[in-house]
Amino acid sequence: ELVVGFFQEGRLTHRFSFSDSLRAEAKDFINELRRRKMQIYILSGDRQDRVHRIATELNIPLSHVFSETFPEDKAQIIERFPQSLMIGDGLNDATAFAKASLGISVRGSMDIALSSAQVYCARPGLTPVLELLSLSDRFRTTMRRNLALALFYNSAGAALAIAGFVPTMYDQRNSH
């Protein structure tokens, strides 16, 4: 929580409290990443107490939390993790996006995000990231199925050609 006080002639006249709250879908989003067997880390420029509070709320181990980081720090941390997915708002994450295997910017500073992240989600929230991950899963499944079918088709065709049931290009050239 951030508290700001306004003083007039040395006397407190107004006090304002600000606190961050998690996005409504944050817990479900983190749980989906866990279901996908992803390790989750927080890299934030915010103060340690704020970041630790959010990590605790999301059940992320404090050993996976980096607070008060500068953009260069984030990039160095990301470099330690091959095959990393960096999700951020694009504003202070440009260098980390560039170092990650995949950088996804969620509704932040569009100019920076478009030049450094590989994916920019124009819709607000974290749901577009989950949709992207689901699309990736469907693509991977389709590719595996197509490769298996091609392997079977080519193997069967080669076996039939070797057995003499299918004429080969060699047979066709030599028959003239």
C-alpha positions as CSV (number, residue, x, y, z in Angstrom):
1,E,0.0,0.0,0.0
2,L,1.3,3.5,-0.9
3,V,0.3,6.3,1.4
4,V,0.6,9.9,0.3
5,G,0.2,12.8,2.7
6,F,-0.4,16.5,1.9
7,F,0.8,18.9,4.5
8,Q,0.0,22.6,5.0
9,E,2.1,24.6,7.3
10,G,3.6,21.5,8.8
11,R,0.2,19.9,9.5
12,L,-1.3,16.9,7.7
13,T,-4.3,18.0,5.8
14,H,-5.1,15.1,3.5
15,R,-4.0,11.5,3.4
16,F,-4.5,9.1,0.4
17,S,-3.9,5.4,0.3
18,F,-3.3,3.5,-2.9
19,S,-3.0,-0.2,-3.2
20,D,-2.5,-2.6,-6.1
21,S,-5.0,-5.3,-6.7
22,L,-4.6,-8.4,-8.8
23,R,-6.4,-8.7,-12.1
24,A,-9.6,-10.7,-11.7
25,E,-8.2,-13.6,-13.8
26,A,-4.7,-13.6,-12.3
27,K,-5.2,-16.6,-10.1
28,D,-6.8,-18.7,-12.8
29,F,-4.1,-17.7,-15.2
30,I,-1.3,-18.7,-12.8
31,N,-3.1,-22.0,-12.1
32,E,-3.4,-22.7,-15.8
33,L,0.4,-22.1,-16.3
34,R,1.0,-24.5,-13.4
35,R,-1.2,-27.1,-15.0
36,R,1.0,-26.7,-18.1
37,K,4.0,-27.5,-15.9
38,M,5.5,-24.1,-16.3
39,Q,7.7,-22.6,-13.6
40,I,6.5,-19.1,-12.7
41,Y,8.7,-16.2,-11.7
42,I,7.9,-12.6,-11.0
43,L,10.3,-9.9,-12.3
44,S,9.1,-6.5,-11.1
45,G,10.4,-3.0,-10.7
46,D,8.1,-2.5,-7.7
47,R,9.1,-2.5,-4.1
48,Q,9.8,-5.8,-2.5
49,D,6.9,-5.7,0.0
50,R,4.4,-5.1,-2.8
51,V,5.8,-7.9,-5.0
52,H,6.1,-10.3,-2.1
53,R,2.4,-9.7,-1.1
54,I,1.3,-10.4,-4.7
55,A,3.5,-13.5,-4.9
56,T,2.1,-14.8,-1.6
57,E,-1.4,-14.2,-2.9
58,L,-0.6,-16.1,-6.1
59,N,1.2,-18.9,-4.2
60,I,4.5,-18.2,-6.0
61,P,7.6,-19.1,-3.9
62,L,9.5,-16.0,-2.8
63,S,12.6,-17.7,-4.2
64,H,11.0,-17.1,-7.6
65,V,10.4,-13.4,-7.0
66,F,12.7,-10.6,-8.2
67,S,11.6,-7.1,-7.0
68,E,13.0,-3.6,-7.6
69,T,14.6,-4.8,-10.8
70,F,15.6,-2.5,-13.6
71,P,15.0,-3.4,-17.3
72,E,18.6,-4.6,-17.7
73,D,18.2,-6.8,-14.6
74,K,15.1,-8.4,-16.1
75,A,17.0,-9.2,-19.3
76,Q,19.9,-10.7,-17.4
77,I,17.5,-12.9,-15.3
78,I,15.6,-14.0,-18.5
79,E,18.9,-15.0,-20.1
80,R,19.4,-17.6,-17.3
81,F,16.3,-19.5,-18.4
82,P,16.4,-21.1,-21.8
83,Q,13.0,-21.6,-23.4
84,S,11.5,-18.7,-21.4
85,L,8.2,-17.0,-21.9
86,M,8.2,-13.4,-20.8
87,I,4.8,-11.7,-20.2
88,G,4.7,-8.0,-19.4
89,D,3.1,-4.7,-20.1
90,G,5.8,-3.6,-22.6
91,L,6.9,-0.5,-20.8
92,N,9.9,-1.7,-18.8
93,D,10.1,-5.1,-20.4
94,A,11.5,-4.4,-23.8
95,T,15.0,-5.7,-23.2
96,A,13.6,-8.8,-21.4
97,F,11.2,-9.5,-24.3
98,A,14.2,-9.4,-26.6
99,K,16.1,-12.0,-24.5
100,A,13.1,-14.4,-24.0
101,S,12.3,-17.3,-26.3
102,L,8.8,-15.7,-26.6
103,G,7.9,-12.2,-25.4
104,I,4.2,-11.4,-25.0
105,S,3.1,-7.8,-24.3
106,V,-0.3,-7.4,-22.7
107,R,-1.8,-4.0,-23.2
108,G,0.9,-1.6,-22.3
109,S,3.2,0.7,-24.2
110,M,2.4,-0.3,-27.7
111,D,5.3,1.3,-29.5
112,I,7.9,-0.4,-27.3
113,A,6.0,-3.7,-27.2
114,L,5.6,-3.9,-31.0
115,S,9.4,-3.3,-31.5
116,S,10.5,-5.9,-28.9
117,A,7.8,-8.5,-28.1
118,Q,7.1,-11.2,-30.6
119,V,3.4,-11.1,-29.6
120,Y,1.3,-8.1,-28.6
121,C,-2.2,-8.8,-27.1
122,A,-4.4,-5.8,-28.0
123,R,-7.3,-7.1,-25.8
124,P,-7.0,-6.3,-22.1
125,G,-6.3,-8.9,-19.5
126,L,-4.5,-12.2,-19.4
127,T,-7.2,-14.3,-21.2
128,P,-5.6,-13.6,-24.7
129,V,-2.4,-15.2,-23.5
130,L,-4.2,-18.3,-22.5
131,E,-6.0,-18.3,-25.8
132,L,-2.5,-18.1,-27.5
133,L,-1.2,-21.0,-25.5
134,S,-4.3,-23.1,-26.4
135,L,-3.8,-22.2,-30.0
136,S,-0.2,-23.3,-29.7
137,D,-1.3,-26.6,-28.2
138,R,-3.7,-27.3,-31.1
139,F,-1.1,-26.4,-33.6
140,R,1.4,-28.7,-32.0
141,T,-1.2,-31.5,-32.0
142,T,-2.0,-31.0,-35.6
143,M,1.6,-30.9,-36.6
144,R,2.4,-34.2,-34.8
145,R,-0.7,-35.8,-36.4
146,N,0.3,-34.6,-39.8
147,L,3.9,-35.8,-39.4
148,A,2.8,-39.2,-38.2
149,L,0.4,-39.5,-41.1
150,A,3.2,-38.5,-43.6
151,L,5.6,-40.9,-42.0
152,F,3.1,-43.7,-42.3
153,Y,2.1,-42.8,-45.8
154,N,5.7,-42.6,-47.0
155,S,6.8,-45.8,-45.2
156,A,3.8,-47.7,-46.6
157,G,4.5,-46.3,-50.1
158,A,8.2,-47.2,-49.9
159,A,7.4,-50.7,-48.7
160,L,4.9,-51.2,-51.6
161,A,7.4,-49.9,-54.1
162,I,10.2,-52.1,-52.8
163,A,7.8,-55.1,-53.0
164,G,7.0,-54.2,-56.6
165,F,3.4,-53.2,-56.2
166,V,3.9,-49.5,-56.9
167,P,5.9,-48.5,-60.0
168,T,8.8,-46.2,-59.1
169,M,10.2,-43.4,-61.3
170,Y,13.1,-45.7,-62.0
171,D,10.7,-48.3,-63.3
172,Q,9.0,-45.8,-65.5
173,R,12.2,-44.4,-67.0
174,N,13.6,-47.9,-67.8
175,S,10.3,-49.1,-69.4
176,H,10.7,-46.8,-72.4
